[in-house]
Amino acid sequence: MKKVTLFVITLLILLPLPTLGAEISAVYPQVTYAGTPVTVIGGPFGPDVRVVVGDRELHPASIGSRQLVVITPSLPVGEYSLFLRDGGQASKNTFSIRIELPPPAISSLDPDHLDECSSPEQRQINLRGENIQRGAHLLLDGAVIPFVREDDLSLSFTPAALRAGSYGLQLVNPDGKTSLPHTLWISNLPEIESVSEGENFVNYYQVVINGKNFFHNSVLLITEYPGGMDDLPPRQRFIPAQGGTAFNGDRARQSQSENLSFQDCHTLIYNRYPPSGQAMRITLRIGNPDGQQSEPYETNLP
């Protein structure tokens, strides 16, 4: 009796499953990654149909009468058969799909905006991403740049000083798969952060202007509001940085007094000859050669 039972079980295992009425006419994509959807076209599909990929029997994520969607299982890279099973029946046709490692992706940059005038410490960027394989490369506008791997999902890097504009960052895995470009923005918009009095001389004193994105040929726009003279319009004048020509808003004229000295991209020194010892409301603004201007900075100076 035991021999008969064993024979029957063996016969059942060897016999092919009855053919399922549902057929597969198309599968896409045929190259996929773990966790991504695969669409199966054919049918008619019943509510209990399952998709078999390799040795995995999967519940579809969605089922229609002629279309179903299944999520690619996590399997080693390779080719796998795909067919349908419903109870004790299997589809008569089998398709093949290839599972590969997914391409890398850049999720975020922190920061994603830098100033043209910035120190190496200020240019350090943290990148968060996905599917970054060991041995991956980081490209900045197509050129490989060094980075430090922080963990499986993040790395840090410090780009060289860059001119204003937009730059594309991409990750390239050893298998050649490349992420979509992620934009890094470099700004040269000038900004005045603080104004303070510097050294005093016989008939003038220094005004130290601190900020960022200053150039050797930047221009200082000064608007003065003389106190107690409300009937007079504010006085405006432009002072080019070191080596330029100063002029007021009405007529150009050489300046033998006030001048602007470029120290570095963070510092300008304005040598001011005060019209009197009385402090007045004054507005300063920096203009760069490309036409960009800082927001007005208001203070009180003699």
MOBELVEN-V38996 format. One record per backbone hydrogen bond with DSSP energy under -0.5 kcal/mol. CO is the residue of the C=O (numbers start at 1). NH is the residue of the N-H. E is the energy in kcal/mol with one decimal. If there is no record, write none. Layout:
BEGIN
CO&NH&E + CO&NH&E
END
This chain:
BEGIN
1&5&-2.3 + 2&6&-2.5 + 3&7&-2.0 + 4&8&-2.3 + 5&9&-2.4 + 6&10&-2.4 + 7&11&-2.4 + 8&12&-2.3 + 9&13&-2.0 + 10&14&-2.1 + 11&15&-2.0 + 18&90&-2.2 + 23&25&-0.5 + 23&43&-2.6 + 26&41&-3.0 + 28&39&-2.9 + 30&98&-3.4 + 32&100&-2.8 + 33&36&-2.0 + 36&72&-2.9 + 38&70&-2.6 + 39&28&-2.2 + 39&41&-0.5 + 40&68&-2.1 + 41&25&-2.8 + 41&26&-1.6 + 43&23&-1.7 + 46&49&-1.3 + 49&60&-0.5 + 50&85&-2.4 + 51&53&-0.6 + 51&58&-3.6 + 52&54&-0.5 + 52&83&-1.8 + 53&56&-2.6 + 56&53&-2.7 + 56&58&-0.6 + 58&51&-2.4 + 62&69&-2.3 + 65&44&-0.6 + 65&45&-2.0 + 66&42&-2.1 + 67&64&-2.7 + 68&40&-3.0 + 69&61&-2.7 + 69&62&-1.4 + 70&38&-2.8 + 72&35&-2.7 + 73&75&-1.1 + 78&99&-2.7 + 80&97&-2.8 + 81&54&-2.1 + 82&95&-2.8 + 83&52&-3.2 + 84&91&-2.3 + 85&50&-2.9 + 86&89&-1.7 + 88&18&-0.7 + 89&86&-2.6 + 90&20&-3.0 + 95&82&-3.0 + 97&80&-3.1 + 98&32&-2.9 + 98&100&-0.5 + 99&78&-1.9 + 100&34&-0.5 + 105&107&-0.6 + 105&130&-2.2 + 108&128&-2.4 + 110&126&-2.3 + 112&185&-2.5 + 114&187&-3.1 + 116&118&-1.2 + 119&123&-1.3 + 121&124&-0.9 + 123&159&-0.7 + 125&127&-0.5 + 125&157&-2.1 + 126&110&-2.1 + 127&155&-2.0 + 128&107&-2.5 + 128&108&-1.6 + 130&105&-1.9 + 131&133&-0.9 + 133&136&-1.6 + 137&172&-2.5 + 138&145&-2.5 + 139&141&-0.6 + 139&170&-2.0 + 140&143&-1.7 + 143&140&-3.0 + 145&138&-0.5 + 148&150&-0.6 + 148&156&-2.4 + 151&154&-0.8 + 152&132&-0.6 + 153&129&-2.9 + 154&150&-1.6 + 154&151&-1.8 + 155&127&-3.3 + 156&148&-3.0 + 157&125&-3.1 + 165&186&-2.9 + 167&184&-3.0 + 168&141&-3.4 + 169&182&-2.2 + 170&139&-3.1 + 171&179&-2.7 + 172&137&-2.8 + 173&176&-2.5 + 177&173&-2.7 + 182&169&-2.7 + 184&167&-2.5 + 185&114&-2.8 + 186&165&-2.1 + 187&116&-3.4 + 191&193&-0.6 + 191&212&-1.8 + 194&210&-2.7 + 196&208&-3.2 + 199&206&-2.8 + 204&201&-2.9 + 205&272&-2.7 + 206&198&-3.7 + 206&208&-0.6 + 207&209&-0.6 + 207&270&-2.9 + 208&196&-2.2 + 208&210&-0.6 + 209&268&-2.3 + 210&193&-2.8 + 210&194&-1.9 + 212&191&-1.8 + 215&218&-1.8 + 218&241&-2.1 + 219&221&-0.6 + 219&287&-3.0 + 220&222&-0.6 + 220&239&-2.6 + 221&285&-1.7 + 222&237&-1.8 + 223&283&-2.7 + 224&226&-0.5 + 224&235&-2.0 + 225&281&-0.8 + 226&229&-1.3 + 229&232&-1.7 + 235&224&-3.0 + 236&249&-1.2 + 237&222&-2.8 + 238&247&-1.8 + 239&220&-2.6 + 240&260&-0.8 + 241&244&-1.7 + 246&253&-0.8 + 247&238&-2.4 + 251&248&-1.3 + 254&256&-0.6 + 259&271&-2.5 + 260&242&-1.0 + 261&263&-0.5 + 261&269&-2.7 + 264&267&-1.3 + 265&214&-2.1 + 266&211&-2.3 + 267&263&-2.2 + 267&264&-1.6 + 268&209&-3.1 + 268&270&-0.5 + 269&261&-3.0 + 269&271&-0.6 + 270&207&-2.6 + 270&272&-0.9 + 271&259&-0.9 + 272&205&-2.2 + 272&274&-0.8 + 280&301&-2.1 + 281&225&-2.5 + 282&299&-2.7 + 283&223&-2.4 + 284&297&-2.7 + 285&221&-3.3 + 286&294&-2.6 + 287&219&-2.8 + 288&291&-2.3 + 292&288&-2.9 + 296&298&-0.5 + 297&284&-2.9 + 299&282&-2.8 + 301&280&-2.8 + 302&276&-0.9
END
